[in-house]
């Protein structure tokens, strides 16, 4: 190790009485402008670090920059051997020996995969979601990684947007709670622990509101939507201590987020006091040129740095332009110092200066990655994520013996698709298939037929999935098998790579061959359980009208088949609730429960001049918060501790819940409010509380909620939080369409 690097390491290891801030100041004074810019530069992994140094091309240039100390972070370098090798260059071969922070897309697990985030949100179980993030952090950190580009906290009301699968759905209250759970799960109580990793709330901001649900598209929303719907989960993540944020690909008010001063400087770092750092999305600094906001890379670097984008992800913009901008006096060095201080602060908090190799333990990697404990955790999460949409005539749960069951569908035996999108470290074909899960139950005769092929060729993260639209071979065999069965279980829906980044769709129905297969089987045996695999809400009108039982099983990760089978056979009673509204057809999209009333909400004059569609009901197929159980629940006695309250008083709300069925079950009790008159119009309903309650058959329990200033107010169009006097309604029930209500007044 060079003398200066060695001296620097001693400075930061030995002077423990110094605060991080003092240590940062000491280090900044030793850094050249180029080294400061280097800390703001992130490169993607570019060669086998344990092999020979690259020669020629961009890889050689990156390697040269790494040895000069011109790289502050790397992403997609994984595995202890690789991480140690690249960290060794940064620490032992550069002038100052500043360690790298190693980032990776740990979205719903590392190698052992939990359900996709939207599915996890359907559990409404914050403890389980936190534990899922802890499991992911344990595996990732054991593989040398210390930073994840998650959680995605974008609110999305548009199922056409493929990246809906990566978020928590349409509601800012639920989304905020889940954001906190995931941040706490990733980061734990001690960020310097080798089993925790830094989290990154993304994408700041409004990425989920892309026009027409099209990826990377522009966003055009009002300030009320920005402050009341988009920003709350980010604010919750910041308040929970998230150490990094990622800006978004979209523009807002004509300014790309990467160069948006209002978002990054005024709100995030100013009003909210965020002291972590902001990273760009992949090469998004360059995209400001394509947007037509920056003329060239030099201008893009200037705009992004001034706006508060602290690190350039694989964009080459800062490393090529920023140092000269400072030397030319266009940008003050203080801008660099602020950005670098933020980056170094997180590295100190991770403990990387104390031990750059703390995440490089081969023994822990071998023991942790793919462990039995990890598999048990993701199985538990998968079961809690399943939503029972329909169960007519109580066809579910299936009997455990004495039945002939036909299992039909290419997805039923698929071991790759259930892993979902965003699973870079997972090995292909490692999911437990539904077929394998159901084969564990030996009491019935299980007959499997694939039916028609769903897609053609291989599916992968980089290419579009090629859907079979013409080859119907296998349909006759499936129909013949269904005809012989007592019950038919059909696994249909989306391939795991039909949702995710770049997977926008204009049709949300079952792809043609699958729908035809479903209808043909129904003709000979209508006793069907439809198991849906999807990364988004689907439009399944025909199925809802004809199929007696429908289960939304999402993409549930590594333990998919075991989770589905345990729910189908009743060993686990489903309790999931939808975090996104299911439309009747794609023409209703975007559709969401917390809509505004409009001036003409109903047909009071018996004419066409009211807010509706001429060809379909305006109500959803399945509403936000919907989800059934193998038992039934009854709500009664909504009681308030008064009828009139002063602003600042607590409003106590209670409701009695009874399990009126024959088995133990869990219910997500949901509380909604409506502010009837406000200076900025409010939605017809807003979720303001929920509790997951477990009751034995016949058991009752009184559930208590508290409404206060934090839940009864809203943001005005200047972004100021206000609580106004007025009339309020309170709704409590098992979904957003609950009609059990009471009311109260707020007075000055």
N, C-alpha and C positions, 0 to 999 in steps of 0.2 A: 504494500500500500504506500503511495507517495506520502512524503512527509507532511505536506499541507493537509491532505485528506486525513492522515492519522491524527494530526493536531486538532483538526476540526472534530473528528469523532471523539477525541478525549474531552474537548470542550463541552460537548453535548451529553457525554456520558458521566463525567465526573462532577460537574457543577450542578448537583441536584437541587441546590437551594434556589437556583435561578428559575424563574417562571418560563413557560414556553415563549411568552412574548419577549422576554429578555434574550433568550437564546436565538429567536428569529432575528432580532435586531443585530446581534453579533454576526450571524451568518450573512445577512444581507450586506453588511459592510465589506465582507470579503468577496462578494460576487461581482463578476463583470456583468455588463449589460447583456452579453450573449448568454451567460449562464442563467441570468434571470429569465430571459426569454425561453431558454431551454426547459426551465421548470414549468412553463406554460404550454409545453409541446408534448402531446401524447402520440405515440406510434403504435400501430397494430403490430403483432408478432410477425416476423418476416423471415426467420430462418431457424434451422435446428441449432439452438444456442450451444448445444454440447458438441456440435460438429465444427468443421472449419469455418472461418469467417467468410462471408459472402464476397464474391468478386463481380463487379459490374452491376449496373442498374441501380434502382432505388434502394435495394437491400444493402448494398455497399455503403451508400450515403447514410442510411439510417444507422448502420453499425459505426461509422465514423462519428456521427453525432452523439451516439451513446457513449463512446469513449471520451468525447470532449466534455461530457456533462451537459449536453444540450437536449436531453430527454428527461422529462420529469415523471413520466408515467408510461406504462405499456398496457395494452389490453390483448386479450385472447392468448397470452402466454400462460400455460397452465401445467400443473404437475410439478412436484417438488424439484425434480431434477432440472427442468427447464427454468423454473423461477429462480432457483439458486444460481444457475449459471449466468442469467442476465443481471441479476442483482449483484453478483460478484463483480461484473464489469463496472456497474455504476458506482459501487462502493470502493472498490480497490484499484480501479484504473483511471478514474477521473481525478481532477485537481482537488475538488472539495469532498468527494466521497458521499454525496447526498443520495440517500436510498430512493429507489423507485417505489411508487405506489402501483400495485398490479390490479387492474380492473378486469371485470368479466361480466357477461350477461347472465347472472344467476337470477332467473326470472321466476321459475316455479320449481326450484331444486337445482342441484348441480348434476350429479350422475343419477342419484335416486330421485325420481321426479314425483312431486306432489301434483294435484290437479292444476290446470291452468288457473291464473289468478281470478278470472271471472267466476269460475266454478267454486273456488275457495270462498269468494264473496257470497255465494249462494248458501253457505253454511250459516252465515250471520253469527258465527262462533268466533269471537275475537281471541279467546285463549288458544283455540286450535290454529287460527291463522298465525298468531305469534309463534307458536311452537313450530309450525311449518317453516317459517323464516329462520328460526333457530336451527332446525335440522339442515336447511340449505346452507346456512352460514358455517355450520360445523364441517360439512363436507368440503365446501369451497375453501375454507381457511386451511383445512388439512392438505389441500392440493396446492398451497402456495399463494392463494388469492386473498387479497385483503380489502377489496372494494367491489361492490356490485352496482350495476346500473339498474337498480330497482329500489323501491317499488314504483311502478307507473301509477300515478294517481289521477290521470286524466279522466274527467267525467265524460261519458259518451251516451248520447241519446239515439244514436244512429247505428243500427245493426249492420248496415252496409259496410261500415268501416271495420275492416278485418282486425284491426288492433284493439277492438273492444275486448277481445279475449284476454288482453294483458292488464286490464284495469279492474275496478270494483263496481262498474255499472253506471247507472244514471243518476244516483242520488248523492248530493254533497254531504249530507249528514252521515250516512252509512259509509261513504267513501272516505270521509275524514277519520272516522273511527278505525277503519281498516288500514288507512295510511299509518296511523300511529302504531297499530299492532305490528305491522310489518317492519317499520323502522326500529321499534323496540326489539323485535325478534332478531333482526340482522345485527344490530349494534349492541344489544344487551345492556347491562349496567356498567360495563367497563370496556371501552373501545380498545384498550391496550391488551385485553385478553387475547391469546392466540386463537380462540375459538369464535371470535366475533369479527365482523367486517363492517366497513363503512357503507352506509346506505346512500342512495341517490334518488331523490324524488324527481320524477320526470312526467311530462315534458312541459317546461315552463314557457309559455302557457297557452291553453286553448286548443291544443293539437287535436283533441277529441271532437272538436266542432268543425272539422274540415268540411267544406261545402260538398254536398251530394255524397258524403261518406267516402270520398275519393282520397286515397293516400297522398300525403304531401301537398294537399290542396290549400287554397287560401281560407282564411277564417274571417267572418264578418259578423260580429255579435255586438250587442249593446253593452254599455257599462254595467247595467244592472245584472245581466247574465254573467259578465266577467267577475264581478265582486261577490255575487251571491251563489253562483253555481260552480264556476271554474276554479276560483282561487281558494275557497275554504280548505280543501284537502291539502294544498301546498302549505297554507298557513299552519294547519294542524301538524304537518310533518316537521316544519321549522320549529314550532313550539315543542315538539317531542325531541328535538336535538339532532335532526338529520344533518349530516355533515357535508353533503354535496347536493347540488341540483343540476339537472341537465336542461338546457333550453331546447326549444322545439323547432321543427322544420318550417312551421307555418309563419305567415305574416299576421300581424294584428294591427288594425288601423293603418294599413299600408306600410308597416315597418316590420321586416323579418325579426323574429324573436331574438335571434343571435345578436342583432344590433339594436335591440330595443331598450333604450335608456329608462323608459317609464317602468317597464317590467323589472329589469334587473337592478338598476341603481335606485330608482325612486321607491318602488314597493318593497322588493326583496331585501336589499341591503340597507335601505334607508328606513322606511316605515316599520319593517319587521325586525330590523337589527340582525340579520343573518350574518354570521361571521365565518361560515365555511366557504367553499368555493363553488363556482359555476363552471361546468364543462359544456362545450358545444356538443350537439349531436354530430354524427359522422360527417365530417367535411362540410358542415353547414355554413362555415365562414365563406367558403367558395360559392355556396349557393346564393349568397346575397348578390353576387354578380349576375347569376342567371335570373334572379328575381327582378333585376333592374334597379337595385338599390345602391350597389357599389359598382364603380366603373372598372376596377381591376383589383388584384390581390392587395396592393398597397392600401387602397381605400377600404377594402374589406377588413384588413387588419386594424386600421385606425378606428373604424366604426365599432367593431366588436370589442376592442380594448376599452374604448371610452364608455361603451354601454355596460361593461361589467362582465363580459365573457372571459373567465380567467384562464381556461385551458382549451386548446384547439385539438379536437380529436381527429387525428389522421387527416388533417387538412393542409398541412405544409404552409399555411398562410403566416402564422406568427413567426415561425422559424426562418422564413424567407424575407419577411418585410418589417417586423416589429422593431428590431434593433436599430435599423437605419432611420425609422420614423422618430425614435428617441434622439438619435444623434443629430437629426435634422431639426430638432426642436418642435416637431409637429405634435408629439406626445411627451408629456412630462414623465420623467423616470419614476415619479411618485405613483403613477398609474401601475407601472410594473411592480413596484414595491408592495402595493396593496394586494395585487393578484398573487404574487409569490408568497407573501406573508400568509395568505389564506391557505395556499397549497401546503406550505411547510407546517402550518398549524395542525392540519389533519394528519400529516406524517408523524409529527410529534405525538399527537393523541393516540395514534395507532401503535406507538412504541417502536417505530422503525429505526429511529436514531439510536435507541438503546440496544436494539438487536435487529439488524436488517434481515437476518435469516430466521426470525422467530416463527415464520410460517412455513419453514422448510424442514419438516420432520418426517422422514420416510416412514418411521414406525407408526406415527399417528395417521399418516396418509393411508397406510395399509389397513389399519384397524378401523378407521372411520368411514372411508368412502365405500358405499355399498354395504354397510353393516346391517345386521339384523335389526338393530334399534332404528335405523333410518327407514327400513322397509315397514316396520310396525307403525312408525309415525305417519308415513305417507298413506298407508292403508286406512288409518283412522281418519285422516283428512279427506280421503276420497269418499268414504261412506257418508261423512257429514255434508259433502258437497252435492249429493244427488237430490234432485227435486222430483217428487211424485206429482205430475201435472194432472193426471186423471186416473180414476180407479172405479169405473162403473161396474156395478154388480160384484164389487170386491173380488175381482179376478186375482188380485194380488193380496197377500203373498201366495206364491205357488205352494202347492202341497209337496211335501218332501218324499212321498212315496205313492206308488200306485197309479202314476200318470205316465202317459207317453207324450213327451215334449219335443216339438220340432224347433230347432234353433236355425234361423235362416238369415243370411246376409253376409256379404264379403267382409264387412267390418267385424263380424262376430269372431272370426278366426285371426283377424289382423293383430299382429304384435308390435306394429310400428306406429300406425295412426293414433292409437290411444295416448301415445307420449305427447301429442300436441305439438304446437310450434314453440320456438325458443327453448331448445333443449340441446345446446351445442355440445355439452360434455357427456351427454348420455349416449350409450351405444344403441345402434339401430336394432329393432326387433327384440327389445328387452322388456316390453310390457307383458303382463299376464293378460292373455286374451279373455274375452267373455266365454268363449268355448272352454278354455282351460279352467276358468273359475267355476262354471256350471258342472264340469266333469268331476269336481270334488264332491258333489252330492250324488250318492250312489243309489238312492231309493227309487229313482224314476228311470225310465228308458229315454235316453237323450239321442235324438236323431238330428244330425247336422247336414245342411245343404247350403252351399255358398250362394246359389242363385247366380244372377248375372254378375260379371266383373264390375266393380265400381269405377276404378280408374285404370289407366293404361300406362305401363312402364313403372319406373321408380318415381317416388315423390321425395322432394328434398327442399331445404330451406331457400335455395337460390332460384328455383324454377317454378313456373306455374304447374299445378297439378292438371294432368290431361284426363278429363272425365270421359268415361265410356258413354256414348249417346246412341249407339246403334247395335252393338253386339248383345243379343238377348239370349245367348246360349246359357243354359243352366236354369232358366225360368221354369221350364216344364218339370224338371226334376224337383225343384223347390216346391212347386204347387202340388206335385204328387206326394211328397213327404208331408206337407201341411195337411193334406186331406186325411192322412192316417193318424194325426196327432190329436190329443185332447186339448192341448194348449200350444199356441205358436208364439215363440219369442223371436221378434225380428229386430236386428241391430242395423239401423240406417242413419244417415245424416251426412256429416262432412268428414272428409279426410283431415287429419291433423294439420296438414299444410295448406288447407283451404282458408284458414284464418291466420291472423298474425300480420306482421308488417308487409305491406304491399299486396294484401289479399282483399281488396275491396270487391264487393259483389253487387250486381243490380238485381239479382234474383235470390230470394231467400227460401224458396221451396226446396223440397227434396229433388235432387237431380233426376232427370226424366226416367232413366231406367229403374232407379230405386222406387219412384212413385208407382211406376207400372207394375213392378214386382209386388209391392204392397197391395195394390188393388187386385191383382190376379190371385194372390194368396187369400185375400179377404173373401173372394167369391166362393172358395171351397171350405174355408174355416174362419169365421169372423171372431173366433175366440183368441184374439191377438193381444200380446203385450209388445208395444213398440218401445224399444230402447233407443233414444236419440243420442248420437255422438255429434257434438258441435262445439264451436268456439264462440258462438254468438246466438242470439235468439233466431229462430227459424219461423217461417210462415207455413203452418201445417193445418190449414183449414180442413182439408179432406179427412185427414187423420183424426182431428178433433171430433168431427161429425160421425165417424164410423168406427174408430178403434176404441175398444172399451178401456184399455189401460195404456197410459203413456208415461214414460220415465225419461226425464232429462238427465243424461249421464255425462254430458260434456266430453272433454278429453281429460281423463282422470289420472294420467300418469302411469308410473311403473306398476302399481297394484290394481289397475283398472278392473280386470276380470274378477278378482276376488271381491272387490267392493260391490260390483254390480250383482254378482251371484248372491252375496250375503243379504243384499237388499231385496232381491227378487224372491228369495226363499224365506224372508222374514226374520233372519237372524239379526238383522239390524233394521229398526223401524225408521224410515226416512223422515227427516225434519227440515230439509232444505227449503229455502224460499227464493223466489226469483229476484236477482239484483237488477235486472233489465226487463222491460215490458216486451212481451211477444206480440207482434203485429198480426192482423188478419191477412194482410198482404203488404207487399213492399211499398205500395202507394201511400200507406199511412205513415211511413218513416220520414223524418224522425217522429217517434211516438214515445211519450213519457207521462208518468202519472201526475207530476207537479206542474201541470200546464196552467196558463192564465185563463180566466173565466170568459174573456171577450165580452163585447157589448151585446151579443146575441147568442147566448149559449143554448137556448132551447127553442122549440117550435111553438111558441105561445100563440101566434096568430094564424096557425094552420096554413102556412104558405112555404115557399122555398127559401125565404130570406132569413136564414139562420145558419150558424156555423156547423156544417155537416158535409158528408159526401153523398152524392146521388146514387152510388152503386154499392156501398158497403156501410155497415155501421161504423160510427166513429170510435166506438169502444175497442179496447184491445182484445186479442184472443185470450191471453193470460196476463193479468195485471202484475205490476211491480208488487213484490211481497207475497205472491201466491205460492202455495205449496201445500200438498196434502200429507196425511199420515195414515198409518194402518189403524189408528184410533181416531176418535172425534173429540172436539173441544167445544165448550160452550162458554161464552162471555156474558157477564151480567154485572149490574150494580157499578156503573161508573160514577164515582163520588169525588167531588172537589172539597177542599177545606174552606170554601167560601164561594161567593158569587161576584165579589168586587175586590180588586186588589190594587194597591199602589205600585207604581213602577219601582222595581227593586225588591218587592216582596216575592217570596217563594209561593208558587201555586202547586199544592200537593194533589196529585191525581191517583186514584186507586181503581182497580177493576178486579173482579173475581173471575178466575178461570177454573173450569172444571173439566176433567177428563171423563167424558161420557161414554167412552168405549170400553173394550174388554182387555186391552193390553196397555202396558206402560208406553208413554210416548213423550216427545218433546215438541213444544210449540214456541214459535217466535212471536211474542206479544209485541204489537207495534202501536205506537202512539203518534198520531198526526195532529197538527193544528191548522187552523185557517184564520188569518188576520183579515177580517171582513172589509176594513177600510184603512188605507194607508197612503202616505204621500207618494210612495212608489207601489204600484199594484202588486199584490202578493198572489201566489199560486192558490189553486183550489184546495190543495193539501200539501203539507210539508212534514216529512218525517222528523220527529224531534226526540224520539226515545224508542228503545226496543230492549227486550230481555228474553233470553232463551230459557224456557222453564220446562223442567222435567216433572211429570206427574204419573203416579200409578193409576190404574183403572179405578174410577170412582173418586179419586182424590181431587180436592179443591184447594186453591191457594189464592190469596189476595196479593196482587202485584202493585207496587207503588212506584210512581214516577214523580219527578220534580221539574217543573217549568220555572225558569228564572230569566234574568236579563240576557244570559248567554244563548237562550233558546227562543225567546219571544221577540227578538229584534231582527234587524236586517241591515244591509249596507245600502246607503243611498247612492246616487249616481256620481258622487265625488269619492266614494270608497270609505265613507265615514259610517261607523256602526251606530245605529239609532234604535231606541225602543220608544214606541209611540203609544199614547193612550188610545183605547178603542175597544171594539167588540171582537171576541175570539170564540171559535168553536174548537172543541177537542174531540178527536175520534180515536177509538181504540178497537183493535180487532186483529185478525189473522192475515190481512193483506191491505193494500191501499184502497180497496173498494169497500172497506168496512163502513157501515152506516150507524153503528152504535156511537152516540155522541152526547155531549153536553156543552155548556157555554159559560163564559164569564166575561167580566169587563176589567180593563186596565184603566186606572185613572191617575192623573198627576198628583 
